[in-house]
Each structure stands twice: as C-alpha cells, then as structure tokens.
Amino acid sequence: MRDVLISGGGVAGASLAILLGRAGLSVELLERARFPREKPCGEGLMPAGVAALRRLGVDGAVQGAPFYGIRYHFGRQIAEGSFPAQNSRPALGMGLRRLHFDQALFRIAAETPGVEAHEGVRVEVPVIENGRVVGVMVEGQVRRARLVVAADGVHSALRHALGLERAPRRRRLGACIHFRLAEGRRQPPWVDVFVERGHELYVTPLPQNELLVAALTDAGSYAGPLESRLRLWCMQQPELAERLEGAEQLTEMSGMHPLSGKALRGYAPGIVLHGDAAGFLDPITGGGMTQALMCSELLAASILRHPIGSDAWMPEFERRREAMLSDYRAITRALLWLADHPALGKKVLVTLRSAPALFSHFLGVAGGVRRLLGPLPLPS
Ligand SMILES: Cc1cc2nc3c(=O)[nH]c(=O)nc-3n(C[C@H](O)[C@H](O)[C@H](O)COP(=O)(O)OP(=O)(O)OC[C@H]3O[C@@H](n4cnc5c(N)ncnc54)[C@H](O)[C@@H]3O)c2cc1C
C-alpha cells in the first residue's frame, strides 16, 4: 500500500508530491487532465511563491517574467506599489504561463524517486472504512493509501463527496485571454489592476513578450457574451488599449465559475484537503499559487513529523495553516470590499500613494513576505 495518494496534480498536488517523494515516502499522484493544459489564472506568482519555488529547487525549470509590484488603476487614479525589499534586495514576483508551469512541475514530480504519477486519471469518490478514508475509487477500482490528500482544486470532488463543502456566498467568475504584443511594444514589469464598478482587469507580464488579461466580475452583472464584454472592458482602458494595439490573440477565452470554494474543515480521518480544495476566497489578491506552495511545505513537514497512518497531527496542521493564511485572507476581504466601493477605493489609493512604505507593506502581506501587524517578515 502507498503512503500517500494525492488527487490533483496542479501546483498544490505536484509540489507536495515532490517534497514527500524526496523525503522517502511512496506517493501516487493522480491527475484528471493531460499536460500541457490551460488553467484559468492571473498567472502572477507573488514573491513568497518565487522563494518557495527556489527552496523546492525547481525555479531553474520554470520560465517567468519578473514584476516589481502592482499598479492599481481606480478610474483615472493610478498608484504604483513595489513589493518590500527582502534582505536588502528588491522582492520580485513572476508572471508565468500555467500551460508550461504546471506541466514542468508535474514532470518534476513524476521524475521524483518514490512518486508514481498518472495523467488522464479521474479520481471519483473516497473509499471509507470504519469512518476513515482509506483510498479512492478510480475507474471502478479501489486505490488504497495510508493518507489521502485532496488537491483537486476549487471545485474539489472529494471535498464534496465527504460533505465538507460550504456554499460560497458570492458567485464571482473569472475569464482569461493571452496575447503576444506587437513588435516594439513592451508590458512594463508590473501587474496592472484596473478596478471598475462591477469588474476588475488584471494584466500580467509573461515571458516572450506575452501578456495575460484576466477579468473578475460577478455572475449576471453584465449583458451579452463575456468574451466581447472583456474586449470592451480592455478598450475602455486607454493605456491598456494602446498596449494591445496590433497584439496577436494567442488563446481562446477560458473561464471559471464560481471562483471561490469553501470547506467546513480542512481534514477528516484519513484525508487532508490541500490548495484550493481546502478553501479559496477570491483571486483578487493573486496569491493562490503562492499559498499552495507554502502550504505544501507546511503539510509535508507535518506529515513527515508523524507516523504515517496516524491522523493526530491534523488539527494542529489546520491551526497552523489558518494562522499562516489569516493575514492574506484579511487583505483579500479588504480589497474585495474596496472594489465594491470604488469611490472609497480611490480615496484609499490616493492615501497609499502618498505613503509608499505603507503601500509596500500591504503588498508584502499580499505577496506573502510580511505579516499584517508586527515588524517581522515571514521566513523566506
Ligand atoms: C481567474 C483567476 C485568476 C487567478 N489569478 C491568480 C494569480 O494571479 N496568482 C495566483 O497565485 N493565483 C491565482 N489564482 C488562483 C490559482 O489559480 C489557484 O489558487 C491555484 O491554481 C491553486 O492550485 P491547486 O493545485 O490547489 O488547484 P489547481 O491548480 O486547480 O489544480 C487542481 C488539479 O486537480 C485536477 N483535478 C480536479 N479534479 C480531479 C479529479 N477528480 N481527479 C484527479 N484530478 C483532478 C485538475 O485537473 C487540476 O490539475 C487565480 C484563479 C482564478 C480562477
């Protein structure tokens, strides 16, 4: 029997498999899709995520376009905030194409000794014996493991089957399109966020002069097809419209709905929810991949500190995970609220523009390298 079975080979599942395989555990990693595959995402990896990739030793296998921080546009007001410096060096985020990044991470996991990885395999339901998850069903066959990890994304089938699902209050949706800029045009090294009443646009620099435009909005808040609406929103931002002049559209629009997913609890006997499956509030602060990578480190350390097959460590792990993500969630809620109240959002932006250190501090919290209160940076 395997030590750990992971359902879902995205950022959370693949990074956890790498850590556990390297530590000598036997791991089965099952992924429904076949790589390369697109994943609707803003594709901005925050500085703490970049540092986590470095610690994982896979940064060399990932191509990214660096960015220094975020530029918020509320109407005609613009404020540019840099991530706070780490060890006297500017902290950088990285724009990366999920098409390539997820494939690279999955391949590294598949090549890790102790990891057996399969693509094109859909995990159906958990197998429960005496009140404990002991494996999963795949194509009518039972696959057993001492521990199951549900890393199957924001709409986690395992979370649903276990009755751990909590309905999200808000029904937001996201849509993404990739472009290659025309010769001579460059995407500046910032993620641009355009906040308008009813929607936000994210523009992320990517390698090879590509860029991603992602829109977040409430379901039912616009008329007509979303793709034409997204194009219209781009054209309504003069700076963005100019940047996109002559650009080649590289992908069809891909979308996701709803954006958030909630769990009643992040674990049950024999199983831990991980990454978006454990709950995801909203991509407005762009930290989902970073959180997945950081939580993989925490989860791997927790698993490795205890006898495999014991569940006693799970409540403590959950407490530590919640503590690690609490600041991030607070800042996400605050930003969602400001996006709903753009007049106030503009005022906050003007204030932050005149207080760059405070602005940078908040971006450090969103980027996973600062605590909201307290001077200490998070370990990097
Ligand atoms: C519009 C949008 C914009 C975003 N912008 C950003 C951003 O800029 N920066 C950022 O860091 N994050 C962003 N996020 C969030 C980020 O995409 C997620 O937080 C991140 O992908 C979570 O990783 P994960 O591995 O938990 O889930 P996923 O990446 O979703 O991976 C889950 C995997 O599980 C597989 N799977 C699902 N069901 C099964 C099954 N039954 N059996 C087997 N496999 C299964 C899926 O195919 C998938 O590969 C954004 C999200 C959205 C929707």
The ligand as an ORCA input file, in Angstrom:
! r2SCAN-3c Opt
* xyz 0 1
  C      -9.451     33.944    -12.696
  C      -8.389     33.501    -11.710
  C      -7.264     34.283    -11.515
  C      -6.274     33.865    -10.624
  N      -5.148     34.613    -10.501
  C      -4.130     34.157     -9.741
  C      -2.877     34.830     -9.731
  O      -2.633     35.818    -10.423
  N      -1.904     34.327     -8.929
  C      -2.091     33.208     -8.173
  O      -1.164     32.803     -7.459
  N      -3.268     32.567     -8.172
  C      -4.276     32.990     -8.950
  N      -5.443     32.289     -8.996
  C      -5.608     31.135     -8.105
  C      -4.805     29.918     -8.564
  O      -5.116     29.613     -9.902
  C      -5.118     28.733     -7.665
  O      -5.123     29.155     -6.316
  C      -4.113     27.602     -7.814
  O      -4.157     27.083     -9.119
  C      -4.399     26.501     -6.800
  O      -3.665     25.355     -7.067
  P      -4.286     23.918     -6.788
  O      -3.226     22.936     -7.152
  O      -4.887     23.871     -5.435
  O      -5.518     23.791     -7.782
  P      -5.488     23.664     -9.369
  O      -4.384     24.445     -9.941
  O      -6.875     23.934     -9.804
  O      -5.152     22.121     -9.595
  C      -6.085     21.123     -9.281
  C      -5.818     19.934    -10.210
  O      -6.677     18.864     -9.836
  C      -7.129     18.233    -11.010
  N      -8.381     17.534    -10.696
  C      -9.593     18.079    -10.454
  N     -10.481     17.122    -10.184
  C      -9.804     15.950    -10.241
  C     -10.199     14.587    -10.061
  N     -11.454     14.246     -9.773
  N      -9.250     13.625    -10.189
  C      -7.961     13.954    -10.494
  N      -7.546     15.221    -10.687
  C      -8.466     16.201    -10.561
  C      -7.310     19.377    -12.009
  O      -7.298     18.913    -13.336
  C      -6.122     20.272    -11.665
  O      -4.990     19.982    -12.459
  C      -6.444     32.668     -9.891
  C      -7.589     31.891    -10.067
  C      -8.550     32.282    -10.966
  C      -9.742     31.399    -11.175
*
